[in-house]
Amino acid sequence: MGYRLALLVTGASGVRLPLRFLATAARHPQLERLHLVVSSGASLVLKHEAALSPPGARGLLEAAELAPEHRERVVAHRDSELDAAIASGSYRLDGTVVLPCSAATLGALASGTGATLIHRAGAVALKERWPLLLGFRETPLALVHLENLRRLAYAGAVIAPPVPAFYAGEELDEFLDAYVLRLFDHLGIPLPELAHLRWGSEGG
C-alpha cells in the first residue's frame, strides 16, 4: 500500500508552490492517492498569478502536465464537499499539506472552526495526529498570526513557511525543489532525486 496525501490550496500568493508539490507528489512511485482541494480564494489567486483556465483544481492539474498514469492518482474535491473521504479520520492519510496557507485558514485551524472541506481536513489531521504541514505565506507577521502559529505548533502542526534555501542555488526552480524536499522530509517520504539540494551534499 502506497502513500495517501492531501494537498489543500488556500488563497495566499504563491501559485508555483502547490504546483511544484502536486507535480512531485503525483509522480512519486510510491504514491497511492493525492487528494486535492482548492479554495475559492485560491482559485482567484491562481487566475491572477498564473492565468489558469479553469482557475481551480482542474486548472492546477492541467498546469502540472501530468502523464495519464500520474493524473489518475489525483482526486480533486470541491471545498464544499464535506462528505469527501478526507473529512473523516477513519480514512487514513500519511500527511496533509496546506500550501500556501492563508491567514484566514490559519485562523480557522487555530480556533477549530470552519465550514469547508479544507478546514475539516486540517482539523482531522490535528486530531488524528498525523503530519499537518502549514506553508504559511504572509509577511510581516501580526501578533494574531504569531498567536495562531503558536497554538497550531502546540497542537502538533509543522509550521513550514516557504523560506528560500539560498544554499540550494540561485534559481527559483531550485528553491521550489529544495522546499518541496523539506516538506517530504517531514512527511517521512523519501525523495532521492532531490537529495543533491541538501546542505553539505555534492552540488548543494
C-alpha positions in Angstrom: 0.0 0.0 0.0 1.4 3.4 -1.0 1.2 6.9 0.5 -2.0 8.8 0.7 -1.7 12.6 1.0 -4.0 15.6 0.9 -2.9 18.9 -0.7 -5.1 21.8 0.5 -4.5 25.0 -1.6 -5.8 28.3 0.0 -6.0 31.9 -1.0 -2.5 33.1 -0.4 0.1 34.2 -3.0 2.5 31.6 -4.5 0.8 29.5 -7.1 4.1 27.8 -8.0 4.4 26.3 -4.6 1.4 23.9 -4.7 2.0 23.3 -8.4 5.5 22.0 -7.7 4.3 19.9 -4.8 1.5 18.5 -6.9 3.7 17.5 -9.7 6.4 16.0 -7.5 3.9 14.0 -5.3 1.8 12.7 -8.3 4.9 11.4 -10.0 6.3 9.7 -6.8 6.5 6.0 -7.5 5.1 5.1 -4.0 2.1 7.4 -4.1 -1.3 5.7 -4.0 -3.6 8.7 -3.8 -3.3 12.5 -3.6 -6.5 14.4 -2.6 -6.5 17.9 -3.9 -8.8 20.7 -2.7 -8.6 24.3 -4.0 -10.5 27.0 -2.1 -12.5 29.7 -3.8 -9.9 32.3 -2.7 -7.1 30.2 -4.1 -9.0 30.0 -7.4 -8.9 33.8 -7.6 -5.1 33.8 -6.9 -4.5 31.1 -9.4 -6.4 33.2 -12.0 -4.4 36.3 -11.3 -1.0 34.8 -10.8 -0.9 32.2 -13.5 -3.9 32.9 -15.7 -5.1 29.3 -15.3 -8.2 28.5 -17.1 -10.2 27.0 -15.5 -8.6 28.5 -12.4 -9.4 25.9 -9.8 -8.2 22.3 -9.2 -8.7 21.4 -12.8 -6.5 24.3 -14.0 -3.8 23.4 -11.4 -3.9 19.8 -12.7 -3.6 20.9 -16.3 -0.7 23.2 -15.5 1.1 20.3 -13.7 1.2 18.5 -17.1 0.9 15.0 -15.6 1.1 11.8 -17.6 -2.2 9.9 -17.5 -0.9 7.3 -15.1 0.1 10.0 -12.7 -3.1 12.1 -13.2 -5.3 9.1 -12.2 -3.7 9.1 -8.7 -5.1 12.6 -8.0 -8.6 13.1 -6.8 -9.9 16.6 -6.8 -12.6 17.7 -4.4 -14.7 20.9 -4.1 -14.1 22.8 -0.9 -17.8 22.4 -0.1 -17.6 18.6 -0.4 -17.9 17.9 3.3 -18.7 14.2 2.7 -15.3 13.6 1.0 -13.2 10.8 2.4 -10.6 13.2 3.8 -13.3 14.8 6.1 -13.2 11.6 8.3 -10.4 10.4 10.5 -11.4 6.8 9.6 -9.9 7.4 6.1 -6.1 7.2 6.9 -3.7 9.7 5.4 0.0 9.8 5.7 0.1 13.6 5.7 -1.9 16.8 5.0 -0.2 19.8 3.4 -1.8 23.3 3.4 0.1 25.1 0.7 0.0 28.0 0.6 -1.7 28.6 3.9 -3.6 31.8 4.1 -4.1 33.8 7.3 -7.8 33.1 7.2 -7.2 29.3 7.0 -4.6 29.6 9.8 -7.2 31.3 12.0 -9.8 28.7 11.3 -7.5 25.8 12.1 -6.2 27.5 15.2 -9.7 28.1 16.5 -11.1 24.8 15.5 -13.9 26.4 13.5 -14.8 26.4 9.8 -17.3 25.1 7.4 -15.2 24.0 4.5 -13.5 20.7 3.5 -10.1 22.4 3.8 -10.8 23.4 7.4 -12.2 20.0 8.2 -9.3 18.1 6.7 -6.9 20.2 8.6 -8.8 19.6 11.8 -8.8 15.8 11.2 -5.1 15.8 10.7 -4.6 17.5 14.1 -7.0 15.2 16.0 -5.6 12.1 14.4 -2.0 13.3 15.0 -0.7 12.6 11.5 1.6 15.2 9.8 -0.1 18.6 9.2 2.3 20.9 7.3 1.4 24.6 7.0 3.1 26.6 4.3 2.1 29.9 5.9 2.6 32.6 3.3 2.4 36.1 4.9 4.8 38.9 5.8 5.2 40.8 8.1 3.6 38.8 10.8 1.0 40.4 13.1 0.6 39.3 16.7 -2.6 37.4 15.8 -0.6 35.4 13.2 2.1 34.6 15.8 -0.5 33.5 18.3 -2.3 31.3 15.8 1.0 29.8 14.7 1.9 29.1 18.3 -1.4 27.4 19.0 -1.1 25.2 16.0 2.5 24.3 16.8 1.5 23.2 20.3 -1.3 21.2 18.7 1.2 19.3 16.6 1.3 21.1 13.3 4.6 21.7 11.5 5.0 25.3 10.6 6.9 25.4 7.3 6.9 28.8 5.7 8.3 28.9 2.1 11.7 30.4 3.1 14.4 30.3 0.3 17.2 27.8 0.9 19.9 30.0 -0.6 22.5 27.3 -0.3 20.5 25.2 -2.9 21.2 27.7 -5.7 20.1 31.0 -7.2 17.2 29.8 -9.4 13.6 29.8 -8.4 13.2 26.2 -9.6 16.0 25.2 -7.2 14.3 27.0 -4.3 11.0 25.3 -5.1 12.6 21.9 -5.3 14.5 22.4 -2.0 11.3 23.5 -0.3 9.3 20.5 -1.6 12.2 18.3 -0.4 11.9 19.6 3.1 8.1 19.0 3.1 8.6 15.4 2.0 11.2 15.0 4.8 8.5 15.9 7.4 6.0 13.6 5.7 8.6 10.8 6.1 8.6 10.2 2.3 12.0 9.7 0.6 12.7 11.9 -2.4 16.2 10.8 -3.5 16.1 12.6 -6.8 16.3 15.9 -4.9 18.9 14.9 -2.3 21.6 16.9 -4.1 19.8 20.1 -2.8 20.6 19.3 0.8 23.2 21.3 2.7 26.6 19.6 2.6 25.7 17.4 -0.3 27.7 17.4 -3.6 26.3 20.3 -5.6 24.2 21.6 -2.6 
